[in-house]
Amino acid sequence: MSDEANPFESLQSQIDDAAAYLDIGDDVIERLKYPERILETNLTIERDDGDLERFKAFRSQFNGDRGPYKGGIRYHPQVSRDEVRALSGWMTYKTAIVDIPLGGGKGGIVIDPNDYSEAELERLTRAFAREIRPMIGEDQDVPAPDVNTGQREMNWIKDTYETLENTTEPGVITGKALDSGGSEGRVEATGRSTVLAAREAFDYLDKDLEGATVAVQGYGNAGWIAAKLIDEMGATVVAASDSSGGIYNADGFDPVAAKDHKNETGSVVGYAESEEEITNEDVLTLDVDLLIPAALENAIDADLAEDVTADVISEAANGPLTPEADEVLEEKDVFVIPDILANAGGVTVSYFEWVQNRQRFYWSEERVNEELETHIVDGFDALVESLEEHDIENPRTAAYVVAMQRVADAFAEAGSWP
Ligand code: GLU
């Protein structure tokens, strides 16, 4: 695994690749490459033992041309200014490719949440909510969960915001628990779009998903749900991994039982149906039909890409391939469904949550899933149309062509201030 690629540089090179196919001036492309603004802040909270501790935190508002900034907040020791900038850019093109009326943003706190108590995390989350309060709001910037955050943190942020603003505004944040204004289907949405996009790609490539073998790297919310849903579609999940290692069974295993094992022990490793323990890298290079990287950025660099043998990759994580890995895989004819489409289910159902919050009218899970499918299938069709129209080899570039054009059009239509 490589941590050398700078995610912000990766984003910019992805934008440059697509710009070559677009009739958009360099001045506008320049705008599409940088965040509009970024907050960098230091949060100091009291530990349970009475000591104080400082944490660095960020919120990047990348682009608001198509609607309020939108994107998650992650808690991770690797969070950095450049990572947050990149992630906020990816959100911009993600909301554009699935055509939801939102912009792109992202936040993060540099912390390993495993080392802190729930009370400490609540104090830190509320401190962050106080800090970003002036820049968020249902019409300004709408945060959501990301790596190591979930309903609990979203509920705290909503409560902090509403209390300080003396209002009820559940649409200020998405990914909340159902009783706090969350949406049906939100928790499963990222994994669901990952497999819907894979289904569309298999169909496009004339490949059978029934009986196809699948490896899943990362068994958090996105990875394990993708494993469960692809199994339900008739594919065979043969490998999975998390930060402790990987499991393998050539005949496949029950992804739900593997998740139960992880819940009980903290890892998929040791799961009874596994025939063999393998490494994270083994999972990424297994000879499978479909590979789902569902962990962090830069999981596959150029060296590792040489060893990748999967036919299709559906990126549940954000930025799992370095641009150099992308090139290698393009040469090897691996069809990579880019993160901005494959994992866009999360933000798409966040959009539905926001709509429901604003209307104070809540949808059934069936309706959420149906509308999600429409957005992902339409996004995939737009990607294919762009591939064919411009004769592009790389599906990521094709997706960026569509997404960047949409953002640039909204920017142009807004006109300019004299
Ligand atoms: N963190 C998720 C993502 O990277 C979801 C963002 C959202 O729901 O706004 O797409």
Boltz pocket constraint, residues with backbone or C-beta under 6 A from the ligand:
constraints:
  - pocket:
      binder: B
      contacts: [[A, 70], [A, 71], [A, 72], [A, 73], [A, 94], [A, 142], [A, 143], [A, 144], [A, 145], [A, 146], [A, 147], [A, 174], [A, 175], [A, 318], [A, 343], [A, 344], [A, 346], [A, 347], [A, 348], [A, 350]]
      max_distance: 6.0
